[in-house]
Amino acid sequence: MTIRSILVDDEEHNLENLNRLLEKNCSCVEVIGVATSAQQAIKLIAKQQPDLVFLDIEIPKMNGFEMLESLEEVNFEVIFVTAYNQYVLQAIKSCALDYLMKPVAIAELQEAVSRVSQVVSEKKENQKLKVLVQNLKNLNQPKKIALPTAEELFFVSIVDIIRCKSENNYTMFYLTNGSSVLVSRTLKEWDDLLSPYQFIRTHQSHLINSIHVKSFVKKDGGYILMKDGSTISVSKLKKEQTLNMLSSIK
């Protein structure tokens, strides 16, 4: 399968380098056009209808996110290529989207292309990108996060996540509507992603959303009572840190 791709970057040498890396290491990718501005990219996308766009975020006049927001329909995949700040990368990751840091590493490029190749044939509106653009309007608190299951992607509001529990190499998410979702990735990976949003790792097996904490119960070594009635263990190693974090939350 050939992935028809467009490269977008305002610096010519970055375009040449990425094109060269793709030619040598990703034979399934056919570069059908390059653009050095958002305006050029918009016209090229409309004309060529690509499967995939490699998109630099820091484009003058209109950045990559603003360009995506300006499009009436986004029915292609995007791999961001950037040296952008951590808050933006966190937002991209929360939507299960791919990004490559400059300078681009061959192994990471191949992995990102491999992931995209699994969904590129569907040619339907890219819901992940729509959610990303919405989230980036408030970088300090993304509204939604993508939960990849074996069958599909679930998009849920972060405030609707009560807690997460480790299930070996998977994680079970418990939501405010009473449902639970078994999601790929380990609890550690979700801890890294959610900790900026007042999630607390209380135990090797538990990650909780502090806004849903009802109380900390001191008896029996200490445990947390959540607003949904669930009780969450707090390990001895995590007890002091958990209490400090709970007391500091406004």
Phi and psi restraints in degrees (value plus and minus 20) as a CYANA .aco file:
   2 THR   PHI    -116.8   -76.8
   2 THR   PSI     110.5   150.5
   3 ILE   PHI    -121.3   -81.3
   3 ILE   PSI      86.8   126.8
   4 ARG   PHI     -95.8   -55.8
   4 ARG   PSI     100.1   140.1
   5 SER   PHI    -148.9  -108.9
   5 SER   PSI     130.8   170.8
   6 ILE   PHI    -141.3  -101.3
   6 ILE   PSI     118.8   158.8
   7 LEU   PHI    -126.8   -86.8
   7 LEU   PSI     111.4   151.4
   8 VAL   PHI    -146.3  -106.3
   8 VAL   PSI      97.3   137.3
   9 ASP   PHI    -182.5  -142.5
   9 ASP   PSI     119.6   159.6
  10 ASP   PHI     -99.8   -59.8
  10 ASP   PSI     -27.0    13.0
  11 GLU   PHI    -130.2   -90.2
  11 GLU   PSI     101.1   141.1
  12 GLU   PHI     -78.0   -38.0
  12 GLU   PSI     -60.1   -20.1
  13 HIS   PHI     -87.1   -47.1
  13 HIS   PSI     -50.4   -10.4
  14 ASN   PHI     -88.4   -48.4
  14 ASN   PSI     -59.7   -19.7
  15 LEU   PHI     -83.2   -43.2
  15 LEU   PSI     -64.8   -24.8
  16 GLU   PHI     -84.2   -44.2
  16 GLU   PSI     -60.9   -20.9
  17 ASN   PHI     -85.7   -45.7
  17 ASN   PSI     -65.5   -25.5
  18 LEU   PHI     -85.9   -45.9
  18 LEU   PSI     -61.5   -21.5
  19 ASN   PHI     -79.2   -39.2
  19 ASN   PSI     -63.3   -23.3
  20 ARG   PHI     -84.5   -44.5
  20 ARG   PSI     -62.5   -22.5
  21 LEU   PHI     -83.2   -43.2
  21 LEU   PSI     -60.3   -20.3
  22 LEU   PHI     -86.3   -46.3
  22 LEU   PSI     -63.3   -23.3
  23 GLU   PHI     -80.2   -40.2
  23 GLU   PSI     -60.0   -20.0
  24 LYS   PHI    -103.5   -63.5
  24 LYS   PSI     -48.4    -8.4
  25 ASN   PHI    -143.7  -103.7
  25 ASN   PSI     -31.2     8.8
  26 CYS   PHI    -154.8  -114.8
  26 CYS   PSI      60.3   100.3
  27 SER   PHI     -84.8   -44.8
  27 SER   PSI     -40.5    -0.5
  28 CYS   PHI     -97.7   -57.7
  28 CYS   PSI     -32.8     7.2
  29 VAL   PHI    -114.3   -74.3
  29 VAL   PSI     105.2   145.2
  30 GLU   PHI    -130.9   -90.9
  30 GLU   PSI      97.4   137.4
  31 VAL   PHI    -101.4   -61.4
  31 VAL   PSI      93.8   133.8
  32 ILE   PHI    -122.6   -82.6
  32 ILE   PSI     -22.3    17.7
  33 GLY   PHI     157.1   197.1
  33 GLY   PSI     137.0   177.0
  34 VAL   PHI    -151.2  -111.2
  34 VAL   PSI     132.1   172.1
  35 ALA   PHI    -159.9  -119.9
  35 ALA   PSI     123.3   163.3
  36 THR   PHI    -128.5   -88.5
  36 THR   PSI     -13.7    26.3
  37 SER   PHI    -169.5  -129.5
  37 SER   PSI     141.7   181.7
  38 ALA   PHI     -84.4   -44.4
  38 ALA   PSI     -57.9   -17.9
  39 GLN   PHI     -82.4   -42.4
  39 GLN   PSI     -64.2   -24.2
  40 GLN   PHI     -82.7   -42.7
  40 GLN   PSI     -61.2   -21.2
  41 ALA   PHI     -84.0   -44.0
  41 ALA   PSI     -61.5   -21.5
  42 ILE   PHI     -80.0   -40.0
  42 ILE   PSI     -65.5   -25.5
  43 LYS   PHI     -85.7   -45.7
  43 LYS   PSI     -61.4   -21.4
  44 LEU   PHI     -86.8   -46.8
  44 LEU   PSI     -60.5   -20.5
  45 ILE   PHI     -83.8   -43.8
  45 ILE   PSI     -63.9   -23.9
  46 ALA   PHI     -82.5   -42.5
  46 ALA   PSI     -57.1   -17.1
  47 LYS   PHI     -98.3   -58.3
  47 LYS   PSI     -64.4   -24.4
  48 GLN   PHI    -114.0   -74.0
  48 GLN   PSI     -41.0    -1.0
  49 GLN   PHI      30.3    70.3
  49 GLN   PSI      44.3    84.3
  50 PRO   PHI     -92.4   -52.4
  50 PRO   PSI     144.0   184.0
  51 ASP   PHI    -104.1   -64.1
  51 ASP   PSI     -50.7   -10.7
  52 LEU   PHI    -166.9  -126.9
  52 LEU   PSI     120.7   160.7
  53 VAL   PHI    -144.4  -104.4
  53 VAL   PSI     105.1   145.1
  54 PHE   PHI    -108.6   -68.6
  54 PHE   PSI      94.3   134.3
  55 LEU   PHI    -141.7  -101.7
  55 LEU   PSI      98.9   138.9
  56 ASP   PHI     -93.8   -53.8
  56 ASP   PSI     119.6   159.6
  57 ILE   PHI    -101.1   -61.1
  57 ILE   PSI     -61.2   -21.2
  58 GLU   PHI    -108.1   -68.1
  58 GLU   PSI      55.9    95.9
  59 ILE   PHI    -125.4   -85.4
  59 ILE   PSI     112.8   152.8
  60 PRO   PHI     -79.2   -39.2
  60 PRO   PSI     131.5   171.5
  61 LYS   PHI      53.5    93.5
  61 LYS   PSI     -71.2   -31.2
  62 MET   PHI    -159.3  -119.3
  62 MET   PSI      92.7   132.7
  63 ASN   PHI     -94.9   -54.9
  63 ASN   PSI     155.1   195.1
  64 GLY   PHI     -79.6   -39.6
  64 GLY   PSI     -58.2   -18.2
  65 PHE   PHI     -89.4   -49.4
  65 PHE   PSI     -61.8   -21.8
  66 GLU   PHI     -83.4   -43.4
  66 GLU   PSI     -56.8   -16.8
  67 MET   PHI     -82.3   -42.3
  67 MET   PSI     -66.2   -26.2
  68 LEU   PHI     -82.1   -42.1
  68 LEU   PSI     -60.1   -20.1
  69 GLU   PHI     -86.2   -46.2
  69 GLU   PSI     -47.7    -7.7
  70 SER   PHI     -96.7   -56.7
  70 SER   PSI     -37.5     2.5
  71 LEU   PHI     -97.4   -57.4
  71 LEU   PSI     117.9   157.9
  72 GLU   PHI     -87.4   -47.4
  72 GLU   PSI     -55.3   -15.3
  73 GLU   PHI    -163.9  -123.9
  73 GLU   PSI     116.7   156.7
  74 VAL   PHI    -138.4   -98.4
  74 VAL   PSI      74.5   114.5
  75 ASN   PHI    -133.1   -93.1
  75 ASN   PSI      17.8    57.8
  76 PHE   PHI    -156.6  -116.6
  76 PHE   PSI     145.0   185.0
  77 GLU   PHI    -109.8   -69.8
  77 GLU   PSI     136.8   176.8
  78 VAL   PHI    -150.7  -110.7
  78 VAL   PSI     115.0   155.0
  79 ILE   PHI    -136.5   -96.5
  79 ILE   PSI      95.4   135.4
  80 PHE   PHI     -97.0   -57.0
  80 PHE   PSI     118.9   158.9
  81 VAL   PHI    -142.4  -102.4
  81 VAL   PSI      94.8   134.8
  82 THR   PHI    -176.3  -136.3
  82 THR   PSI     143.5   183.5
  83 ALA   PHI    -144.0  -104.0
  83 ALA   PSI      13.0    53.0
  84 TYR   PHI     -96.3   -56.3
  84 TYR   PSI     152.8   192.8
  85 ASN   PHI     -95.3   -55.3
  85 ASN   PSI     145.6   185.6
  86 GLN   PHI     -84.0   -44.0
  86 GLN   PSI     -53.5   -13.5
  87 TYR   PHI     -82.8   -42.8
  87 TYR   PSI     -61.5   -21.5
  88 VAL   PHI     -88.1   -48.1
  88 VAL   PSI     -63.0   -23.0
  89 LEU   PHI     -81.1   -41.1
  89 LEU   PSI     -56.9   -16.9
  90 GLN   PHI     -82.5   -42.5
  90 GLN   PSI     -62.6   -22.6
  91 ALA   PHI     -85.1   -45.1
  91 ALA   PSI     -61.0   -21.0
  92 ILE   PHI     -82.8   -42.8
  92 ILE   PSI     -65.8   -25.8
  93 LYS   PHI     -85.0   -45.0
  93 LYS   PSI     -56.2   -16.2
  94 SER   PHI     -84.6   -44.6
  94 SER   PSI     -40.2    -0.2
  95 CYS   PHI    -120.6   -80.6
  95 CYS   PSI      -6.1    33.9
  96 ALA   PHI      39.6    79.6
  96 ALA   PSI      14.1    54.1
  97 LEU   PHI    -120.8   -80.8
  97 LEU   PSI     140.6   180.6
  98 ASP   PHI    -118.1   -78.1
  98 ASP   PSI     124.3   164.3
  99 TYR   PHI    -161.2  -121.2
  99 TYR   PSI     133.3   173.3
 100 LEU   PHI    -142.2  -102.2
 100 LEU   PSI     112.6   152.6
 101 MET   PHI    -106.3   -66.3
 101 MET   PSI     121.5   161.5
 102 LYS   PHI    -101.8   -61.8
 102 LYS   PSI     119.9   159.9
 103 PRO   PHI     -91.2   -51.2
 103 PRO   PSI     124.3   164.3
 104 VAL   PHI     -90.6   -50.6
 104 VAL   PSI     109.6   149.6
 105 ALA   PHI    -111.5   -71.5
 105 ALA   PSI     119.5   159.5
 106 ILE   PHI     -80.0   -40.0
 106 ILE   PSI     -66.9   -26.9
 107 ALA   PHI     -81.8   -41.8
 107 ALA   PSI     -61.9   -21.9
 108 GLU   PHI     -88.2   -48.2
 108 GLU   PSI     -56.8   -16.8
 109 LEU   PHI     -81.7   -41.7
 109 LEU   PSI     -67.1   -27.1
 110 GLN   PHI     -83.0   -43.0
 110 GLN   PSI     -60.3   -20.3
 111 GLU   PHI     -85.3   -45.3
 111 GLU   PSI     -63.4   -23.4
 112 ALA   PHI     -84.3   -44.3
 112 ALA   PSI     -63.4   -23.4
 113 VAL   PHI     -84.3   -44.3
 113 VAL   PSI     -59.4   -19.4
 114 SER   PHI     -81.4   -41.4
 114 SER   PSI     -63.1   -23.1
 115 ARG   PHI     -84.9   -44.9
 115 ARG   PSI     -63.2   -23.2
 116 VAL   PHI     -84.6   -44.6
 116 VAL   PSI     -57.5   -17.5
 117 SER   PHI     -81.5   -41.5
 117 SER   PSI     -42.0    -2.0
 118 GLN   PHI     -96.4   -56.4
 118 GLN   PSI     -39.3     0.7
 119 VAL   PHI    -142.6  -102.6
 119 VAL   PSI     -28.9    11.1
 120 VAL   PHI     -85.1   -45.1
 120 VAL   PSI     -45.9    -5.9
 121 SER   PHI     -93.6   -53.6
 121 SER   PSI     -33.8     6.2
 122 GLU   PHI     -91.1   -51.1
 122 GLU   PSI     -51.9   -11.9
 123 LYS   PHI      32.3    72.3
 123 LYS   PSI      25.8    65.8
 124 LYS   PHI    -139.3   -99.3
 124 LYS   PSI     148.5   188.5
 125 GLU   PHI     -78.1   -38.1
 125 GLU   PSI     114.5   154.5
 126 ASN   PHI    -103.2   -63.2
 126 ASN   PSI      75.3   115.3
 127 GLN   PHI     -85.2   -45.2
 127 GLN   PSI     -52.1   -12.1
 128 LYS   PHI     -80.0   -40.0
 128 LYS   PSI     -60.9   -20.9
 129 LEU   PHI     -90.4   -50.4
 129 LEU   PSI     -55.6   -15.6
 130 LYS   PHI     -82.3   -42.3
 130 LYS   PSI     -63.2   -23.2
 131 VAL   PHI     -86.1   -46.1
 131 VAL   PSI     -59.9   -19.9
 132 LEU   PHI     -79.4   -39.4
 132 LEU   PSI     -67.7   -27.7
 133 VAL   PHI     -80.7   -40.7
 133 VAL   PSI     -60.6   -20.6
 134 GLN   PHI     -83.3   -43.3
 134 GLN   PSI     -64.7   -24.7
 135 ASN   PHI     -83.6   -43.6
 135 ASN   PSI     -57.0   -17.0
 136 LEU   PHI     -91.1   -51.1
 136 LEU   PSI     -30.7     9.3
 137 LYS   PHI     -91.7   -51.7
 137 LYS   PSI     -36.1     3.9
 138 ASN   PHI    -162.0  -122.0
 138 ASN   PSI      61.8   101.8
 139 LEU   PHI     -80.1   -40.1
 139 LEU   PSI     -52.6   -12.6
 140 ASN   PHI     -91.4   -51.4
 140 ASN   PSI     -38.0     2.0
 141 GLN   PHI    -169.8  -129.8
 141 GLN   PSI      62.1   102.1
 142 PRO   PHI     -72.2   -32.2
 142 PRO   PSI     117.9   157.9
 143 LYS   PHI     -96.9   -56.9
 143 LYS   PSI     -54.6   -14.6
 144 LYS   PHI    -153.6  -113.6
 144 LYS   PSI     140.8   180.8
 145 ILE   PHI    -157.1  -117.1
 145 ILE   PSI     127.7   167.7
 146 ALA   PHI    -113.0   -73.0
 146 ALA   PSI     108.0   148.0
 147 LEU   PHI    -130.6   -90.6
 147 LEU   PSI      85.9   125.9
 148 PRO   PHI    -102.8   -62.8
 148 PRO   PSI      96.2   136.2
 149 THR   PHI    -121.5   -81.5
 149 THR   PSI    -197.2  -157.2
 150 ALA   PHI     -87.2   -47.2
 150 ALA   PSI     -46.7    -6.7
 151 GLU   PHI    -122.6   -82.6
 151 GLU   PSI     -51.6   -11.6
 152 GLU   PHI    -184.0  -144.0
 152 GLU   PSI     159.4   199.4
 153 LEU   PHI    -123.2   -83.2
 153 LEU   PSI     107.6   147.6
 154 PHE   PHI    -120.3   -80.3
 154 PHE   PSI     114.2   154.2
 155 PHE   PHI    -127.6   -87.6
 155 PHE   PSI      98.7   138.7
 156 VAL   PHI    -148.8  -108.8
 156 VAL   PSI     130.5   170.5
 157 SER   PHI     -92.1   -52.1
 157 SER   PSI     119.3   159.3
 158 ILE   PHI     -79.0   -39.0
 158 ILE   PSI     -56.0   -16.0
 159 VAL   PHI     -87.8   -47.8
 159 VAL   PSI     -36.4     3.6
 160 ASP   PHI    -110.3   -70.3
 160 ASP   PSI     -21.2    18.8
 161 ILE   PHI    -109.5   -69.5
 161 ILE   PSI      98.8   138.8
 162 ILE   PHI    -104.5   -64.5
 162 ILE   PSI     -68.8   -28.8
 163 ARG   PHI    -182.5  -142.5
 163 ARG   PSI     146.3   186.3
 164 CYS   PHI    -151.8  -111.8
 164 CYS   PSI     122.2   162.2
 165 LYS   PHI    -149.4  -109.4
 165 LYS   PSI     115.6   155.6
 166 SER   PHI     -88.3   -48.3
 166 SER   PSI     113.6   153.6
 167 GLU   PHI    -150.3  -110.3
 167 GLU   PSI      52.6    92.6
 168 ASN   PHI      38.7    78.7
 168 ASN   PSI    -136.6   -96.6
 169 ASN   PHI    -108.4   -68.4
 169 ASN   PSI     -11.8    28.2
 170 TYR   PHI    -139.8   -99.8
 170 TYR   PSI     152.1   192.1
 171 THR   PHI    -156.1  -116.1
 171 THR   PSI     113.1   153.1
 172 MET   PHI    -114.9   -74.9
 172 MET   PSI     103.8   143.8
 173 PHE   PHI    -119.0   -79.0
 173 PHE   PSI     111.5   151.5
 174 TYR   PHI    -130.0   -90.0
 174 TYR   PSI     104.6   144.6
 175 LEU   PHI    -130.8   -90.8
 175 LEU   PSI     143.5   183.5
 176 THR   PHI     -87.4   -47.4
 176 THR   PSI     -40.9    -0.9
 177 ASN   PHI    -102.9   -62.9
 177 ASN   PSI     -14.8    25.2
 178 GLY   PHI      71.3   111.3
 178 GLY   PSI     -25.7    14.3
 179 SER   PHI    -108.2   -68.2
 179 SER   PSI     144.8   184.8
 180 SER   PHI    -154.1  -114.1
 180 SER   PSI     127.0   167.0
 181 VAL   PHI    -151.3  -111.3
 181 VAL   PSI     104.4   144.4
 182 LEU   PHI    -107.7   -67.7
 182 LEU   PSI     101.4   141.4
 183 VAL   PHI    -142.5  -102.5
 183 VAL   PSI     123.8   163.8
 184 SER   PHI     -89.9   -49.9
 184 SER   PSI     142.4   182.4
 185 ARG   PHI      69.7   109.7
 185 ARG   PSI     128.4   168.4
 186 THR   PHI     -98.7   -58.7
 186 THR   PSI     145.8   185.8
 187 LEU   PHI     -82.7   -42.7
 187 LEU   PSI     -54.3   -14.3
 188 LYS   PHI     -80.7   -40.7
 188 LYS   PSI     -60.8   -20.8
 189 GLU   PHI     -84.6   -44.6
 189 GLU   PSI     -60.5   -20.5
 190 TRP   PHI     -91.0   -51.0
 190 TRP   PSI     -53.1   -13.1
 191 ASP   PHI     -81.0   -41.0
 191 ASP   PSI     -65.5   -25.5
 192 ASP   PHI     -80.4   -40.4
 192 ASP   PSI     -57.3   -17.3
 193 LEU   PHI     -98.1   -58.1
 193 LEU   PSI     -57.5   -17.5
 194 LEU   PHI    -118.1   -78.1
 194 LEU   PSI     -35.5     4.5
 195 SER   PHI     -78.1   -38.1
 195 SER   PSI     -50.4   -10.4
 196 PRO   PHI     -86.6   -46.6
 196 PRO   PSI     -32.1     7.9
 197 TYR   PHI    -131.8   -91.8
 197 TYR   PSI      19.2    59.2
 198 GLN   PHI      44.0    84.0
 198 GLN   PSI      12.6    52.6
 199 PHE   PHI    -111.5   -71.5
 199 PHE   PSI     122.8   162.8
 200 ILE   PHI    -144.0  -104.0
 200 ILE   PSI     109.2   149.2
 201 ARG   PHI    -105.6   -65.6
 201 ARG   PSI      83.1   123.1
 202 THR   PHI    -111.3   -71.3
 202 THR   PSI     -34.9     5.1
 203 HIS   PHI    -183.8  -143.8
 203 HIS   PSI     141.8   181.8
 204 GLN   PHI     -76.3   -36.3
 204 GLN   PSI     -48.2    -8.2
 205 SER   PHI    -125.9   -85.9
 205 SER   PSI     -23.0    17.0
 206 HIS   PHI    -151.8  -111.8
 206 HIS   PSI     117.5   157.5
 207 LEU   PHI    -152.1  -112.1
 207 LEU   PSI     105.6   145.6
 208 ILE   PHI    -140.2  -100.2
 208 ILE   PSI     132.3   172.3
 209 ASN   PHI    -111.1   -71.1
 209 ASN   PSI      95.4   135.4
 210 SER   PHI     -82.2   -42.2
 210 SER   PSI     -43.0    -3.0
 211 ILE   PHI     -90.9   -50.9
 211 ILE   PSI     -33.7     6.3
 212 HIS   PHI    -125.5   -85.5
 212 HIS   PSI      -6.9    33.1
 213 VAL   PHI    -100.9   -60.9
 213 VAL   PSI     109.6   149.6
 214 LYS   PHI    -111.6   -71.6
 214 LYS   PSI     -66.8   -26.8
 215 SER   PHI    -184.1  -144.1
 215 SER   PSI     140.9   180.9
 216 PHE   PHI    -125.9   -85.9
 216 PHE   PSI     101.5   141.5
 217 VAL   PHI    -119.3   -79.3
 217 VAL   PSI     104.4   144.4
 218 LYS   PHI     -99.9   -59.9
 218 LYS   PSI     -46.7    -6.7
 219 LYS   PHI     -89.4   -49.4
 219 LYS   PSI     145.1   185.1
 220 ASP   PHI      36.6    76.6
 220 ASP   PSI      13.7    53.7
 221 GLY   PHI      66.6   106.6
 221 GLY   PSI     -29.7    10.3
 222 GLY   PHI      80.2   120.2
 222 GLY   PSI     110.2   150.2
 223 TYR   PHI    -173.4  -133.4
 223 TYR   PSI     145.6   185.6
 224 ILE   PHI    -127.7   -87.7
 224 ILE   PSI     112.8   152.8
 225 LEU   PHI    -120.3   -80.3
 225 LEU   PSI     100.3   140.3
 226 MET   PHI    -109.2   -69.2
 226 MET   PSI     142.4   182.4
 227 LYS   PHI     -86.4   -46.4
 227 LYS   PSI     -40.1    -0.1
 228 ASP   PHI    -107.1   -67.1
 228 ASP   PSI     -17.4    22.6
 229 GLY   PHI      75.6   115.6
 229 GLY   PSI     -28.5    11.5
 230 SER   PHI     -95.2   -55.2
 230 SER   PSI     129.9   169.9
 231 THR   PHI    -132.3   -92.3
 231 THR   PSI     114.2   154.2
 232 ILE   PHI    -139.9   -99.9
 232 ILE   PSI     107.6   147.6
 233 SER   PHI     -87.1   -47.1
 233 SER   PSI     127.3   167.3
 234 VAL   PHI    -143.4  -103.4
 234 VAL   PSI      98.1   138.1
 235 SER   PHI     -92.0   -52.0
 235 SER   PSI     137.8   177.8
 236 LYS   PHI     -78.9   -38.9
 236 LYS   PSI     -59.2   -19.2
 237 LEU   PHI     -87.7   -47.7
 237 LEU   PSI     -48.5    -8.5
 238 LYS   PHI    -118.5   -78.5
 238 LYS   PSI     -26.2    13.8
 239 LYS   PHI     -82.0   -42.0
 239 LYS   PSI     -71.5   -31.5
 240 GLU   PHI     -83.0   -43.0
 240 GLU   PSI     -64.6   -24.6
 241 GLN   PHI     -82.7   -42.7
 241 GLN   PSI     -62.3   -22.3
 242 THR   PHI     -81.9   -41.9
 242 THR   PSI     -66.1   -26.1
 243 LEU   PHI     -83.5   -43.5
 243 LEU   PSI     -60.2   -20.2
 244 ASN   PHI     -84.1   -44.1
 244 ASN   PSI     -61.4   -21.4
 245 MET   PHI     -89.1   -49.1
 245 MET   PSI     -60.9   -20.9
 246 LEU   PHI     -83.9   -43.9
 246 LEU   PSI     -59.8   -19.8
 247 SER   PHI     -92.7   -52.7
 247 SER   PSI     -42.0    -2.0
 248 SER   PHI    -110.9   -70.9
 248 SER   PSI     -30.1     9.9
 249 ILE   PHI     -98.1   -58.1
 249 ILE   PSI     110.8   150.8
